[in-house]
Amino acid sequence: MATSSITKNFVISGKEQVEMFVNAIEESAKNRPVQIPVSSREIKGETELREMMRLRKMKERKNAGK
């Protein structure tokens, strides 16, 4: 959770509450989502965009015939 999403003030008092809060923060840091690399390429200009869309339509037609 991004720190900017915390919009309320809260008070932690007592040793037990502090420990529970710290443990929760530490556990959340351990359970980060796995980032899977994705290949991509930048489309520059209208010509490349039109070519990509043309190839996509061809692929869709090919898959529709199966």
C-alpha positions in Angstrom: 0.0 0.0 0.0 1.4 3.4 -0.9 1.8 5.7 2.0 -0.1 8.4 0.1 -3.2 6.3 0.5 -3.2 6.7 4.3 -5.6 9.6 4.8 -6.4 9.2 8.5 -4.4 9.9 11.6 -4.2 7.2 14.1 -2.6 6.8 17.6 -0.7 3.7 18.6 -0.3 3.5 22.4 1.1 0.8 24.6 4.0 -1.6 23.9 1.7 -4.4 22.6 0.0 -2.2 20.0 3.3 -0.9 18.9 4.7 -4.4 18.4 1.5 -5.5 16.6 1.8 -2.5 14.2 5.5 -3.1 13.5 4.9 -6.8 12.9 2.1 -5.9 10.5 4.4 -3.5 8.6 7.2 -6.0 8.4 4.9 -8.8 7.2 3.4 -6.6 4.5 7.0 -5.8 3.3 7.7 -9.6 3.0 4.5 -10.3 0.9 5.3 -8.1 -2.1 3.7 -9.1 -5.4 6.0 -10.9 -7.8 6.8 -8.7 -10.8 6.8 -10.7 -14.1 8.8 -9.2 -16.9 6.8 -8.5 -20.0 8.2 -7.8 -23.4 7.0 -4.8 -25.3 8.0 -2.3 -27.9 7.1 1.3 -28.5 5.0 2.1 -31.5 6.2 5.2 -33.1 3.9 7.0 -35.5 0.7 6.3 -37.4 2.3 3.9 -39.9 3.6 1.5 -37.2 0.2 1.7 -35.4 -1.7 0.9 -38.6 0.7 -2.1 -39.3 0.2 -3.5 -35.9 -3.6 -3.2 -36.2 -3.5 -4.9 -39.6 -1.5 -7.8 -38.2 -3.8 -8.1 -35.3 -6.9 -8.3 -37.5 -5.2 -11.0 -39.6 -4.4 -13.0 -36.5 -8.0 -12.6 -35.3 -9.4 -13.9 -38.6 -7.0 -16.8 -38.6 -8.0 -17.8 -35.0 -11.7 -17.4 -35.8 -11.4 -20.0 -38.5 -10.3 -22.7 -36.0 
